[in-house]
Amino acid sequence: MTSERFPHSGVPAADVLSTLAEMRGGDLDWRSGRSFSLVYNPDDPELEHLVEQVGTSFLHENGLNPFKYPSLQQIEADIVSAATALVHTEPMAGSCTSGGTESLFLAVYTAREVARSERGIDHPTVVAAETVHPAVAKACHYLGLELVRTPVAADLRADPERIAAAIDDRTALVVGSAPCYPYGVIDPIPAIAAIAASRGVLCHVDACLGGWMLPFMERLGHQVPPWDFRVEGVTSISADVHKYGYAFKGVSTVLYRDPAMVRRQWFLYSDWPGGLYGSPTTAGTRPAAAMAGAWAAIRFLGEEGYMTKASQVMEATAGFTAGINAIDSMAVHGDPDMSVFEFGSDRYDTFAIGDVMDDHGWNLDRQPGGLHAMLFPYHRHVIDEFCSDLADAVANHGESRGKAATYGGVAP
Protein backbone atom coordinates (compact mmCIF):
# COMPACT_ATOMS: atom_id res chain seq x y z
CA MET A 1 0.00 0.00 0.00
CA THR A 2 1.58 3.28 -1.11
CA SER A 3 1.58 6.51 0.85
CA GLU A 4 -0.36 8.18 -1.96
CA ARG A 5 -3.28 5.83 -1.33
CA PHE A 6 -2.99 5.55 2.44
CA PRO A 7 -1.16 8.06 4.69
CA HIS A 8 2.13 6.65 5.98
CA SER A 9 2.22 8.99 8.95
CA GLY A 10 -0.50 10.88 10.76
CA VAL A 11 -1.27 14.44 9.72
CA PRO A 12 -1.51 17.22 12.35
CA ALA A 13 -5.07 18.18 13.24
CA ALA A 14 -4.62 21.75 12.01
CA ASP A 15 -3.52 20.48 8.60
CA VAL A 16 -6.46 18.07 8.42
CA LEU A 17 -8.87 20.93 9.09
CA SER A 18 -7.12 23.20 6.61
CA THR A 19 -7.26 20.59 3.87
CA LEU A 20 -10.94 19.96 4.49
CA ALA A 21 -11.70 23.68 4.37
CA GLU A 22 -9.95 23.88 1.01
CA MET A 23 -11.79 20.80 -0.28
CA ARG A 24 -15.13 22.33 0.69
CA GLY A 25 -14.50 25.51 -1.29
CA GLY A 26 -16.66 24.28 -4.16
CA ASP A 27 -19.46 22.80 -2.05
CA LEU A 28 -23.03 24.05 -2.18
CA ASP A 29 -23.60 27.06 0.09
CA TRP A 30 -26.98 26.09 1.52
CA ARG A 31 -27.13 29.03 3.94
CA SER A 32 -27.27 31.61 1.14
CA GLY A 33 -30.89 30.98 0.12
CA ARG A 34 -29.71 30.19 -3.41
CA SER A 35 -30.10 26.42 -3.19
CA PHE A 36 -33.39 24.54 -3.36
CA SER A 37 -32.69 20.98 -2.24
CA LEU A 38 -30.52 18.69 -0.12
CA VAL A 39 -30.35 20.86 3.03
CA TYR A 40 -33.43 22.49 4.56
CA ASN A 41 -32.36 25.91 5.85
CA PRO A 42 -34.55 26.74 8.87
CA ASP A 43 -33.34 30.37 9.06
CA ASP A 44 -32.73 29.79 12.76
CA PRO A 45 -29.11 30.01 14.01
CA GLU A 46 -30.14 29.06 17.55
CA LEU A 47 -31.80 25.85 16.34
CA GLU A 48 -28.85 25.07 14.09
CA HIS A 49 -26.40 25.54 16.98
CA LEU A 50 -28.53 23.44 19.33
CA VAL A 51 -28.76 20.41 17.07
CA GLU A 52 -25.04 20.64 16.37
CA GLN A 53 -24.28 20.65 20.09
CA VAL A 54 -26.60 17.74 20.78
CA GLY A 55 -25.33 15.80 17.78
CA THR A 56 -21.73 16.25 18.90
CA SER A 57 -22.57 15.01 22.38
CA PHE A 58 -23.97 11.78 20.88
CA LEU A 59 -21.41 11.45 18.12
CA HIS A 60 -19.77 8.27 19.42
CA GLU A 61 -22.82 6.43 20.75
CA ASN A 62 -24.11 3.33 18.95
CA GLY A 63 -27.80 2.50 18.65
CA LEU A 64 -27.09 -1.16 17.83
CA ASN A 65 -27.98 -2.11 21.40
CA PRO A 66 -30.37 0.48 22.88
CA PHE A 67 -30.40 -1.37 26.19
CA LYS A 68 -26.84 -0.16 26.71
CA TYR A 69 -27.99 3.39 25.97
CA PRO A 70 -31.38 3.93 27.64
CA SER A 71 -31.27 7.56 26.49
CA LEU A 72 -31.31 6.45 22.84
CA GLN A 73 -34.22 4.13 23.47
CA GLN A 74 -36.14 7.06 24.97
CA ILE A 75 -35.06 9.43 22.19
CA GLU A 76 -36.35 7.12 19.46
CA ALA A 77 -39.57 6.48 21.37
CA ASP A 78 -40.13 10.24 21.75
CA ILE A 79 -39.50 10.91 18.04
CA VAL A 80 -41.85 8.13 16.98
CA SER A 81 -44.47 9.32 19.48
CA ALA A 82 -44.30 12.85 18.06
CA ALA A 83 -44.49 11.58 14.49
CA THR A 84 -47.43 9.29 15.17
CA ALA A 85 -49.27 12.16 16.86
CA LEU A 86 -48.88 14.21 13.67
CA VAL A 87 -50.33 11.47 11.46
CA HIS A 88 -52.98 10.17 13.89
CA THR A 89 -51.90 6.66 14.80
CA GLU A 90 -50.81 4.76 17.92
CA PRO A 91 -47.81 6.18 19.86
CA MET A 92 -45.38 3.30 19.28
CA ALA A 93 -46.50 2.28 15.79
CA GLY A 94 -43.24 3.00 14.01
CA SER A 95 -39.48 3.37 14.13
CA CYS A 96 -36.73 5.81 13.22
CA THR A 97 -34.69 5.20 10.08
CA SER A 98 -31.71 6.79 8.37
CA GLY A 99 -33.82 8.62 5.80
CA GLY A 100 -36.71 8.42 3.40
CA THR A 101 -35.08 5.73 1.28
CA GLU A 102 -34.82 3.38 4.25
CA SER A 103 -38.35 4.25 5.39
CA LEU A 104 -39.72 3.36 1.96
CA PHE A 105 -37.53 0.26 1.83
CA LEU A 106 -39.00 -0.96 5.11
CA ALA A 107 -42.57 -0.21 4.01
CA VAL A 108 -42.02 -2.26 0.84
CA TYR A 109 -40.28 -5.01 2.82
CA THR A 110 -43.15 -5.19 5.31
CA ALA A 111 -45.69 -5.38 2.49
CA ARG A 112 -43.68 -8.16 0.84
CA GLU A 113 -43.62 -10.17 4.06
CA VAL A 114 -47.37 -9.74 4.57
CA ALA A 115 -48.03 -10.77 0.98
CA ARG A 116 -45.89 -13.88 1.35
CA SER A 117 -47.09 -15.02 4.76
CA GLU A 118 -50.77 -14.06 4.64
CA ARG A 119 -51.60 -14.25 0.94
CA GLY A 120 -49.09 -16.77 -0.38
CA ILE A 121 -47.72 -14.44 -3.06
CA ASP A 122 -44.24 -15.51 -4.16
CA HIS A 123 -43.55 -12.73 -6.67
CA PRO A 124 -45.45 -9.64 -5.47
CA THR A 125 -45.86 -6.30 -7.21
CA VAL A 126 -46.08 -2.70 -6.07
CA VAL A 127 -48.44 -0.31 -7.88
CA ALA A 128 -47.78 3.43 -7.95
CA ALA A 129 -48.04 6.45 -10.22
CA GLU A 130 -45.05 7.37 -12.37
CA THR A 131 -44.35 10.27 -9.99
CA VAL A 132 -43.55 7.93 -7.09
CA HIS A 133 -40.13 8.48 -5.55
CA PRO A 134 -37.27 6.43 -7.08
CA ALA A 135 -36.60 4.94 -3.63
CA VAL A 136 -39.68 2.76 -4.16
CA ALA A 137 -38.19 1.43 -7.39
CA LYS A 138 -34.90 0.93 -5.55
CA ALA A 139 -36.62 -1.05 -2.79
CA CYS A 140 -38.39 -3.21 -5.37
CA HIS A 141 -35.08 -3.81 -7.12
CA TYR A 142 -33.31 -4.90 -3.95
CA LEU A 143 -36.21 -6.91 -2.55
CA GLY A 144 -37.26 -8.72 -5.72
CA LEU A 145 -40.64 -7.09 -6.31
CA GLU A 146 -41.99 -5.74 -9.58
CA LEU A 147 -42.92 -2.06 -9.69
CA VAL A 148 -45.97 -1.35 -11.86
CA ARG A 149 -46.08 2.36 -12.70
CA THR A 150 -49.23 4.13 -13.92
CA PRO A 151 -49.64 7.42 -15.82
CA VAL A 152 -50.79 10.46 -13.88
CA ALA A 153 -53.97 12.39 -14.60
CA ALA A 154 -54.07 15.81 -16.26
CA ASP A 155 -53.58 17.50 -12.88
CA LEU A 156 -50.28 15.58 -12.43
CA ARG A 157 -51.72 13.51 -9.57
CA ALA A 158 -52.05 9.75 -9.49
CA ASP A 159 -55.04 8.49 -11.48
CA PRO A 160 -57.15 6.18 -9.24
CA GLU A 161 -58.76 4.44 -12.22
CA ARG A 162 -55.38 3.53 -13.71
CA ILE A 163 -54.16 2.34 -10.33
CA ALA A 164 -57.27 0.18 -9.91
CA ALA A 165 -56.69 -1.34 -13.33
CA ALA A 166 -53.07 -2.16 -12.46
CA ILE A 167 -53.88 -4.06 -9.25
CA ASP A 168 -54.05 -7.82 -9.62
CA ASP A 169 -53.67 -10.94 -7.48
CA ARG A 170 -49.93 -10.33 -7.10
CA THR A 171 -50.21 -6.77 -5.77
CA ALA A 172 -48.77 -6.42 -2.28
CA LEU A 173 -48.74 -2.63 -1.96
CA VAL A 174 -50.12 0.54 -3.49
CA VAL A 175 -48.13 3.75 -2.93
CA GLY A 176 -49.39 7.34 -3.04
CA SER A 177 -47.43 10.55 -2.46
CA ALA A 178 -48.09 13.47 -0.13
CA PRO A 179 -46.78 15.30 -2.01
CA CYS A 180 -44.85 13.85 -4.94
CA TYR A 181 -41.36 15.25 -5.42
CA PRO A 182 -41.58 16.34 -9.10
CA TYR A 183 -44.68 18.58 -8.84
CA GLY A 184 -45.49 19.01 -5.16
CA VAL A 185 -49.06 17.74 -5.56
CA ILE A 186 -50.78 15.34 -3.18
CA ASP A 187 -52.21 12.24 -4.79
CA PRO A 188 -55.94 11.48 -4.19
CA ILE A 189 -55.15 9.33 -1.16
CA PRO A 190 -58.77 8.59 -0.09
CA ALA A 191 -59.59 7.13 -3.51
CA ILE A 192 -56.33 5.21 -3.77
CA ALA A 193 -56.58 3.82 -0.22
CA ALA A 194 -60.20 2.79 -0.74
CA ILE A 195 -59.29 0.91 -3.91
CA ALA A 196 -56.41 -0.83 -2.13
CA ALA A 197 -58.58 -1.79 0.85
CA SER A 198 -61.32 -3.16 -1.38
CA ARG A 199 -58.76 -5.46 -3.00
CA GLY A 200 -57.14 -6.53 0.27
CA VAL A 201 -53.93 -4.65 -0.52
CA LEU A 202 -51.78 -2.51 1.80
CA CYS A 203 -51.50 1.22 1.06
CA HIS A 204 -48.42 3.29 1.83
CA VAL A 205 -48.32 7.10 1.74
CA ASP A 206 -44.91 8.54 0.95
CA ALA A 207 -45.00 11.71 3.07
CA CYS A 208 -41.24 11.99 3.35
CA LEU A 209 -41.63 15.57 2.09
CA GLY A 210 -44.95 16.45 3.67
CA GLY A 211 -45.01 14.54 6.93
CA TRP A 212 -43.50 17.33 9.02
CA MET A 213 -45.05 20.17 7.03
CA LEU A 214 -48.64 19.32 6.06
CA PRO A 215 -49.93 18.88 9.66
CA PHE A 216 -48.80 22.41 10.51
CA MET A 217 -50.15 23.86 7.28
CA GLU A 218 -53.50 22.37 8.25
CA ARG A 219 -53.28 23.98 11.70
CA LEU A 220 -52.58 27.31 9.98
CA GLY A 221 -55.80 27.01 7.98
CA HIS A 222 -54.41 25.91 4.61
CA GLN A 223 -56.57 23.54 2.61
CA VAL A 224 -54.70 20.23 2.78
CA PRO A 225 -56.16 17.21 0.96
CA PRO A 226 -56.63 14.17 3.23
CA TRP A 227 -53.52 12.00 3.33
CA ASP A 228 -52.77 10.54 6.78
CA PHE A 229 -54.19 7.74 8.97
CA ARG A 230 -57.51 9.55 9.22
CA VAL A 231 -58.01 8.15 5.71
CA GLU A 232 -59.41 4.62 5.89
CA GLY A 233 -57.22 2.13 4.07
CA VAL A 234 -53.88 3.87 4.65
CA THR A 235 -51.69 1.26 6.35
CA SER A 236 -48.26 2.92 6.51
CA ILE A 237 -46.64 6.34 6.12
CA SER A 238 -43.05 7.56 5.74
CA ALA A 239 -42.12 11.02 7.06
CA ASP A 240 -38.61 12.52 7.16
CA VAL A 241 -37.57 14.54 10.20
CA HIS A 242 -34.48 15.77 8.36
CA LYS A 243 -36.61 17.65 5.86
CA TYR A 244 -39.25 20.00 7.27
CA GLY A 245 -38.55 18.69 10.77
CA TYR A 246 -35.28 20.68 10.52
CA ALA A 247 -33.03 17.97 11.91
CA PHE A 248 -29.70 17.28 10.26
CA LYS A 249 -29.21 14.23 8.03
CA GLY A 250 -30.21 11.51 8.37
CA VAL A 251 -33.34 10.65 10.29
CA SER A 252 -36.78 9.66 9.07
CA THR A 253 -39.70 7.67 10.41
CA VAL A 254 -41.76 4.78 9.07
CA LEU A 255 -45.16 4.58 10.73
CA TYR A 256 -48.04 2.09 10.72
CA ARG A 257 -51.74 2.02 11.46
CA ASP A 258 -51.31 -1.30 13.28
CA PRO A 259 -48.44 -1.32 15.84
CA ALA A 260 -48.04 -5.07 15.24
CA MET A 261 -46.77 -4.26 11.74
CA VAL A 262 -43.57 -2.83 13.24
CA ARG A 263 -42.57 -6.34 14.28
CA ARG A 264 -42.51 -7.35 10.60
CA GLN A 265 -39.41 -5.15 10.24
CA TRP A 266 -37.43 -6.91 12.94
CA PHE A 267 -34.62 -9.27 12.02
CA LEU A 268 -33.73 -11.79 14.74
CA TYR A 269 -30.91 -14.28 14.38
CA SER A 270 -29.24 -16.63 16.85
CA ASP A 271 -27.67 -19.32 14.61
CA TRP A 272 -24.08 -18.21 15.17
CA PRO A 273 -21.60 -18.22 18.10
CA GLY A 274 -22.25 -14.59 19.08
CA GLY A 275 -25.70 -14.93 20.64
CA LEU A 276 -29.00 -13.36 19.69
CA TYR A 277 -28.75 -10.55 17.14
CA GLY A 278 -31.75 -8.27 16.71
CA SER A 279 -32.34 -5.23 14.53
CA PRO A 280 -35.54 -3.25 13.91
CA THR A 281 -34.31 -1.65 10.66
CA THR A 282 -31.89 -2.48 7.85
CA ALA A 283 -28.99 -0.97 9.78
CA GLY A 284 -27.17 -2.80 12.54
CA THR A 285 -25.04 -0.04 14.00
CA ARG A 286 -27.28 3.01 14.14
CA PRO A 287 -25.58 6.42 14.55
CA ALA A 288 -27.06 8.20 17.55
CA ALA A 289 -26.24 11.78 16.60
CA ALA A 290 -28.95 12.25 13.97
CA MET A 291 -31.70 10.87 16.22
CA ALA A 292 -30.51 12.99 19.15
CA GLY A 293 -30.44 16.08 16.94
CA ALA A 294 -33.96 15.35 15.71
CA TRP A 295 -35.18 14.91 19.27
CA ALA A 296 -33.66 18.28 20.17
CA ALA A 297 -35.23 20.04 17.16
CA ILE A 298 -38.68 18.70 18.05
CA ARG A 299 -38.32 19.77 21.67
CA PHE A 300 -36.90 23.18 20.77
CA LEU A 301 -39.56 24.10 18.20
CA GLY A 302 -42.67 22.41 19.55
CA GLU A 303 -45.99 22.82 17.77
CA GLU A 304 -45.87 26.61 17.85
CA GLY A 305 -42.35 26.70 16.42
CA TYR A 306 -43.23 24.32 13.61
CA MET A 307 -46.29 26.38 12.78
CA THR A 308 -44.08 29.46 12.56
CA LYS A 309 -41.68 27.67 10.24
CA ALA A 310 -44.56 26.40 8.09
CA SER A 311 -45.93 29.93 7.86
CA GLN A 312 -42.53 31.21 6.73
CA VAL A 313 -42.24 28.48 4.11
CA MET A 314 -45.68 29.23 2.72
CA GLU A 315 -44.86 32.95 2.66
CA ALA A 316 -41.83 32.12 0.53
CA THR A 317 -43.90 29.79 -1.65
CA ALA A 318 -46.57 32.43 -2.30
CA GLY A 319 -43.91 34.97 -3.22
CA PHE A 320 -41.95 32.68 -5.51
CA THR A 321 -44.92 31.21 -7.34
CA ALA A 322 -46.61 34.59 -7.84
CA GLY A 323 -43.35 36.07 -9.09
CA ILE A 324 -42.70 33.19 -11.50
CA ASN A 325 -46.23 33.27 -12.89
CA ALA A 326 -46.01 37.04 -13.39
CA ILE A 327 -43.06 36.72 -15.78
CA ASP A 328 -44.07 36.53 -19.43
CA SER A 329 -44.04 32.91 -20.72
CA MET A 330 -43.11 31.45 -17.30
CA ALA A 331 -45.43 29.33 -15.17
CA VAL A 332 -45.49 26.93 -12.26
CA HIS A 333 -46.65 23.53 -13.49
CA GLY A 334 -49.80 22.10 -11.96
CA ASP A 335 -51.28 23.33 -8.70
CA PRO A 336 -48.76 22.49 -5.94
CA ASP A 337 -50.19 21.67 -2.53
CA MET A 338 -47.02 22.51 -0.69
CA SER A 339 -43.66 24.23 -1.09
CA VAL A 340 -42.12 22.09 -3.83
CA PHE A 341 -42.82 22.65 -7.52
CA GLU A 342 -41.64 22.54 -11.12
CA PHE A 343 -41.73 25.59 -13.40
CA GLY A 344 -40.71 26.52 -16.89
CA SER A 345 -41.44 28.40 -20.08
CA ASP A 346 -43.93 27.54 -22.80
CA ARG A 347 -42.06 29.75 -25.28
CA TYR A 348 -38.34 29.61 -24.56
CA ASP A 349 -35.81 26.90 -23.74
CA THR A 350 -36.28 26.46 -20.00
CA PHE A 351 -32.85 24.90 -19.52
CA ALA A 352 -31.24 27.86 -21.29
CA ILE A 353 -33.02 30.09 -18.76
CA GLY A 354 -31.67 27.80 -16.05
CA ASP A 355 -28.15 28.32 -17.39
CA VAL A 356 -28.44 32.07 -16.85
CA MET A 357 -29.84 31.48 -13.37
CA ASP A 358 -26.72 29.38 -12.72
CA ASP A 359 -24.66 32.38 -13.82
CA HIS A 360 -26.55 34.52 -11.30
CA GLY A 361 -25.53 32.08 -8.58
CA TRP A 362 -28.82 30.20 -8.12
CA ASN A 363 -28.76 26.41 -7.74
CA LEU A 364 -32.05 25.27 -9.22
CA ASP A 365 -32.53 21.57 -9.84
CA ARG A 366 -33.55 20.33 -13.28
CA GLN A 367 -36.17 17.81 -14.30
CA PRO A 368 -37.03 16.72 -17.85
CA GLY A 369 -40.07 19.00 -17.74
CA GLY A 370 -38.52 22.10 -16.24
CA LEU A 371 -36.69 23.69 -13.34
CA HIS A 372 -37.41 22.48 -9.82
CA ALA A 373 -37.43 24.10 -6.40
CA MET A 374 -38.18 23.28 -2.79
CA LEU A 375 -38.54 26.24 -0.48
CA PHE A 376 -37.47 26.66 3.13
CA PRO A 377 -37.96 29.44 5.70
CA TYR A 378 -34.87 31.37 4.59
CA HIS A 379 -36.16 31.72 1.03
CA ARG A 380 -38.61 34.41 2.07
CA HIS A 381 -35.63 36.78 2.26
CA VAL A 382 -34.67 36.34 -1.41
CA ILE A 383 -38.02 36.45 -3.23
CA ASP A 384 -37.48 39.77 -5.00
CA GLU A 385 -33.87 39.00 -5.94
CA PHE A 386 -34.82 35.60 -7.36
CA CYS A 387 -37.72 36.94 -9.42
CA SER A 388 -35.61 39.81 -10.76
CA ASP A 389 -32.86 37.44 -11.85
CA LEU A 390 -35.39 35.05 -13.38
CA ALA A 391 -36.93 37.87 -15.42
CA ASP A 392 -33.45 38.80 -16.62
CA ALA A 393 -32.73 35.15 -17.50
CA VAL A 394 -35.92 34.95 -19.57
CA ALA A 395 -35.06 38.16 -21.40
CA ASN A 396 -31.37 37.44 -21.99
CA HIS A 397 -30.79 33.70 -22.33
CA GLY A 398 -28.96 32.06 -25.20
CA GLU A 399 -28.79 28.44 -26.31
CA SER A 400 -28.96 25.68 -23.73
CA ARG A 401 -25.53 24.46 -22.61
CA GLY A 402 -26.81 20.89 -22.35
CA LYS A 403 -26.81 20.54 -18.57
CA ALA A 404 -28.71 17.33 -17.80
CA ALA A 405 -31.71 16.77 -15.56
CA THR A 406 -30.57 14.59 -12.66
CA TYR A 407 -31.66 13.64 -9.16
CA GLY A 408 -29.24 12.28 -6.56
CA GLY A 409 -25.81 10.83 -7.26
CA VAL A 410 -24.88 9.99 -10.83
CA ALA A 411 -22.00 7.67 -11.64
CA PRO A 412 -19.21 9.34 -13.62
C-alpha positions in Angstrom: 0.0 0.0 0.0 1.6 3.3 -1.1 1.6 6.5 0.9 -0.4 8.2 -2.0 -3.3 5.8 -1.3 -3.0 5.5 2.4 -1.2 8.1 4.7 2.1 6.7 6.0 2.2 9.0 9.0 -0.5 10.9 10.8 -1.3 14.4 9.7 -1.5 17.2 12.3 -5.1 18.2 13.2 -4.6 21.7 12.0 -3.5 20.5 8.6 -6.5 18.1 8.4 -8.9 20.9 9.1 -7.1 23.2 6.6 -7.3 20.6 3.9 -10.9 20.0 4.5 -11.7 23.7 4.4 -9.9 23.9 1.0 -11.8 20.8 -0.3 -15.1 22.3 0.7 -14.5 25.5 -1.3 -16.7 24.3 -4.2 -19.5 22.8 -2.1 -23.0 24.1 -2.2 -23.6 27.1 0.1 -27.0 26.1 1.5 -27.1 29.0 3.9 -27.3 31.6 1.1 -30.9 31.0 0.1 -29.7 30.2 -3.4 -30.1 26.4 -3.2 -33.4 24.5 -3.4 -32.7 21.0 -2.2 -30.5 18.7 -0.1 -30.3 20.9 3.0 -33.4 22.5 4.6 -32.4 25.9 5.9 -34.5 26.7 8.9 -33.3 30.4 9.1 -32.7 29.8 12.8 -29.1 30.0 14.0 -30.1 29.1 17.6 -31.8 25.8 16.3 -28.8 25.1 14.1 -26.4 25.5 17.0 -28.5 23.4 19.3 -28.8 20.4 17.1 -25.0 20.6 16.4 -24.3 20.6 20.1 -26.6 17.7 20.8 -25.3 15.8 17.8 -21.7 16.2 18.9 -22.6 15.0 22.4 -24.0 11.8 20.9 -21.4 11.4 18.1 -19.8 8.3 19.4 -22.8 6.4 20.7 -24.1 3.3 19.0 -27.8 2.5 18.7 -27.1 -1.2 17.8 -28.0 -2.1 21.4 -30.4 0.5 22.9 -30.4 -1.4 26.2 -26.8 -0.2 26.7 -28.0 3.4 26.0 -31.4 3.9 27.6 -31.3 7.6 26.5 -31.3 6.4 22.8 -34.2 4.1 23.5 -36.1 7.1 25.0 -35.1 9.4 22.2 -36.4 7.1 19.5 -39.6 6.5 21.4 -40.1 10.2 21.8 -39.5 10.9 18.0 -41.9 8.1 17.0 -44.5 9.3 19.5 -44.3 12.9 18.1 -44.5 11.6 14.5 -47.4 9.3 15.2 -49.3 12.2 16.9 -48.9 14.2 13.7 -50.3 11.5 11.5 -53.0 10.2 13.9 -51.9 6.7 14.8 -50.8 4.8 17.9 -47.8 6.2 19.9 -45.4 3.3 19.3 -46.5 2.3 15.8 -43.2 3.0 14.0 -39.5 3.4 14.1 -36.7 5.8 13.2 -34.7 5.2 10.1 -31.7 6.8 8.4 -33.8 8.6 5.8 -36.7 8.4 3.4 -35.1 5.7 1.3 -34.8 3.4 4.3 -38.4 4.2 5.4 -39.7 3.4 2.0 -37.5 0.3 1.8 -39.0 -1.0 5.1 -42.6 -0.2 4.0 -42.0 -2.3 0.8 -40.3 -5.0 2.8 -43.1 -5.2 5.3 -45.7 -5.4 2.5 -43.7 -8.2 0.8 -43.6 -10.2 4.1 -47.4 -9.7 4.6 -48.0 -10.8 1.0 -45.9 -13.9 1.3 -47.1 -15.0 4.8 -50.8 -14.1 4.6 -51.6 -14.3 0.9 -49.1 -16.8 -0.4 -47.7 -14.4 -3.1 -44.2 -15.5 -4.2 -43.6 -12.7 -6.7 -45.4 -9.6 -5.5 -45.9 -6.3 -7.2 -46.1 -2.7 -6.1 -48.4 -0.3 -7.9 -47.8 3.4 -8.0 -48.0 6.5 -10.2 -45.1 7.4 -12.4 -44.3 10.3 -10.0 -43.6 7.9 -7.1 -40.1 8.5 -5.5 -37.3 6.4 -7.1 -36.6 4.9 -3.6 -39.7 2.8 -4.2 -38.2 1.4 -7.4 -34.9 0.9 -5.6 -36.6 -1.0 -2.8 -38.4 -3.2 -5.4 -35.1 -3.8 -7.1 -33.3 -4.9 -3.9 -36.2 -6.9 -2.6 -37.3 -8.7 -5.7 -40.6 -7.1 -6.3 -42.0 -5.7 -9.6 -42.9 -2.1 -9.7 -46.0 -1.3 -11.9 -46.1 2.4 -12.7 -49.2 4.1 -13.9 -49.6 7.4 -15.8 -50.8 10.5 -13.9 -54.0 12.4 -14.6 -54.1 15.8 -16.3 -53.6 17.5 -12.9 -50.3 15.6 -12.4 -51.7 13.5 -9.6 -52.0 9.7 -9.5 -55.0 8.5 -11.5 -57.1 6.2 -9.2 -58.8 4.4 -12.2 -55.4 3.5 -13.7 -54.2 2.3 -10.3 -57.3 0.2 -9.9 -56.7 -1.3 -13.3 -53.1 -2.2 -12.5 -53.9 -4.1 -9.3 -54.1 -7.8 -9.6 -53.7 -10.9 -7.5 -49.9 -10.3 -7.1 -50.2 -6.8 -5.8 -48.8 -6.4 -2.3 -48.7 -2.6 -2.0 -50.1 0.5 -3.5 -48.1 3.7 -2.9 -49.4 7.3 -3.0 -47.4 10.6 -2.5 -48.1 13.5 -0.1 -46.8 15.3 -2.0 -44.8 13.8 -4.9 -41.4 15.2 -5.4 -41.6 16.3 -9.1 -44.7 18.6 -8.8 -45.5 19.0 -5.2 -49.1 17.7 -5.6 -50.8 15.3 -3.2 -52.2 12.2 -4.8 -55.9 11.5 -4.2 -55.1 9.3 -1.2 -58.8 8.6 -0.1 -59.6 7.1 -3.5 -56.3 5.2 -3.8 -56.6 3.8 -0.2 -60.2 2.8 -0.7 -59.3 0.9 -3.9 -56.4 -0.8 -2.1 -58.6 -1.8 0.8 -61.3 -3.2 -1.4 -58.8 -5.5 -3.0 -57.1 -6.5 0.3 -53.9 -4.7 -0.5 -51.8 -2.5 1.8 -51.5 1.2 1.1 -48.4 3.3 1.8 -48.3 7.1 1.7 -44.9 8.5 1.0 -45.0 11.7 3.1 -41.2 12.0 3.3 -41.6 15.6 2.1 -44.9 16.5 3.7 -45.0 14.5 6.9 -43.5 17.3 9.0 -45.1 20.2 7.0 -48.6 19.3 6.1 -49.9 18.9 9.7 -48.8 22.4 10.5 -50.1 23.9 7.3 -53.5 22.4 8.2 -53.3 24.0 11.7 -52.6 27.3 10.0 -55.8 27.0 8.0 -54.4 25.9 4.6 -56.6 23.5 2.6 -54.7 20.2 2.8 -56.2 17.2 1.0 -56.6 14.2 3.2 -53.5 12.0 3.3 -52.8 10.5 6.8 -54.2 7.7 9.0 -57.5 9.6 9.2 -58.0 8.2 5.7 -59.4 4.6 5.9 -57.2 2.1 4.1 -53.9 3.9 4.7 -51.7 1.3 6.4 -48.3 2.9 6.5 -46.6 6.3 6.1 -43.1 7.6 5.7 -42.1 11.0 7.1 -38.6 12.5 7.2 -37.6 14.5 10.2 -34.5 15.8 8.4 -36.6 17.7 5.9 -39.3 20.0 7.3 -38.6 18.7 10.8 -35.3 20.7 10.5 -33.0 18.0 11.9 -29.7 17.3 10.3 -29.2 14.2 8.0 -30.2 11.5 8.4 -33.3 10.6 10.3 -36.8 9.7 9.1 -39.7 7.7 10.4 -41.8 4.8 9.1 -45.2 4.6 10.7 -48.0 2.1 10.7 -51.7 2.0 11.5 -51.3 -1.3 13.3 -48.4 -1.3 15.8 -48.0 -5.1 15.2 -46.8 -4.3 11.7 -43.6 -2.8 13.2 -42.6 -6.3 14.3 -42.5 -7.3 10.6 -39.4 -5.2 10.2 -37.4 -6.9 12.9 -34.6 -9.3 12.0 -33.7 -11.8 14.7 -30.9 -14.3 14.4 -29.2 -16.6 16.8 -27.7 -19.3 14.6 -24.1 -18.2 15.2 -21.6 -18.2 18.1 -22.3 -14.6 19.1 -25.7 -14.9 20.6 -29.0 -13.4 19.7 -28.7 -10.6 17.1 -31.7 -8.3 16.7 -32.3 -5.2 14.5 -35.5 -3.2 13.9 -34.3 -1.6 10.7 -31.9 -2.5 7.9 -29.0 -1.0 9.8 -27.2 -2.8 12.5 -25.0 0.0 14.0 -27.3 3.0 14.1 -25.6 6.4 14.6 -27.1 8.2 17.5 -26.2 11.8 16.6 -29.0 12.3 14.0 -31.7 10.9 16.2 -30.5 13.0 19.1 -30.4 16.1 16.9 -34.0 15.4 15.7 -35.2 14.9 19.3 -33.7 18.3 20.2 -35.2 20.0 17.2 -38.7 18.7 18.0 -38.3 19.8 21.7 -36.9 23.2 20.8 -39.6 24.1 18.2 -42.7 22.4 19.5 -46.0 22.8 17.8 -45.9 26.6 17.8 -42.4 26.7 16.4 -43.2 24.3 13.6 -46.3 26.4 12.8 -44.1 29.5 12.6 -41.7 27.7 10.2 -44.6 26.4 8.1 -45.9 29.9 7.9 -42.5 31.2 6.7 -42.2 28.5 4.1 -45.7 29.2 2.7 -44.9 32.9 2.7 -41.8 32.1 0.5 -43.9 29.8 -1.6 -46.6 32.4 -2.3 -43.9 35.0 -3.2 -41.9 32.7 -5.5 -44.9 31.2 -7.3 -46.6 34.6 -7.8 -43.3 36.1 -9.1 -42.7 33.2 -11.5 -46.2 33.3 -12.9 -46.0 37.0 -13.4 -43.1 36.7 -15.8 -44.1 36.5 -19.4 -44.0 32.9 -20.7 -43.1 31.5 -17.3 -45.4 29.3 -15.2 -45.5 26.9 -12.3 -46.7 23.5 -13.5 -49.8 22.1 -12.0 -51.3 23.3 -8.7 -48.8 22.5 -5.9 -50.2 21.7 -2.5 -47.0 22.5 -0.7 -43.7 24.2 -1.1 -42.1 22.1 -3.8 -42.8 22.6 -7.5 -41.6 22.5 -11.1 -41.7 25.6 -13.4 -40.7 26.5 -16.9 -41.4 28.4 -20.1 -43.9 27.5 -22.8 -42.1 29.7 -25.3 -38.3 29.6 -24.6 -35.8 26.9 -23.7 -36.3 26.5 -20.0 -32.9 24.9 -19.5 -31.2 27.9 -21.3 -33.0 30.1 -18.8 -31.7 27.8 -16.0 -28.1 28.3 -17.4 -28.4 32.1 -16.8 -29.8 31.5 -13.4 -26.7 29.4 -12.7 -24.7 32.4 -13.8 -26.5 34.5 -11.3 -25.5 32.1 -8.6 -28.8 30.2 -8.1 -28.8 26.4 -7.7 -32.0 25.3 -9.2 -32.5 21.6 -9.8 -33.6 20.3 -13.3 -36.2 17.8 -14.3 -37.0 16.7 -17.8 -40.1 19.0 -17.7 -38.5 22.1 -16.2 -36.7 23.7 -13.3 -37.4 22.5 -9.8 -37.4 24.1 -6.4 -38.2 23.3 -2.8 -38.5 26.2 -0.5 -37.5 26.7 3.1 -38.0 29.4 5.7 -34.9 31.4 4.6 -36.2 31.7 1.0 -38.6 34.4 2.1 -35.6 36.8 2.3 -34.7 36.3 -1.4 -38.0 36.4 -3.2 -37.5 39.8 -5.0 -33.9 39.0 -5.9 -34.8 35.6 -7.4 -37.7 36.9 -9.4 -35.6 39.8 -10.8 -32.9 37.4 -11.8 -35.4 35.1 -13.4 -36.9 37.9 -15.4 -33.4 38.8 -16.6 -32.7 35.2 -17.5 -35.9 34.9 -19.6 -35.1 38.2 -21.4 -31.4 37.4 -22.0 -30.8 33.7 -22.3 -29.0 32.1 -25.2 -28.8 28.4 -26.3 -29.0 25.7 -23.7 -25.5 24.5 -22.6 -26.8 20.9 -22.3 -26.8 20.5 -18.6 -28.7 17.3 -17.8 -31.7 16.8 -15.6 -30.6 14.6 -12.7 -31.7 13.6 -9.2 -29.2 12.3 -6.6 -25.8 10.8 -7.3 -24.9 10.0 -10.8 -22.0 7.7 -11.6 -19.2 9.3 -13.6 
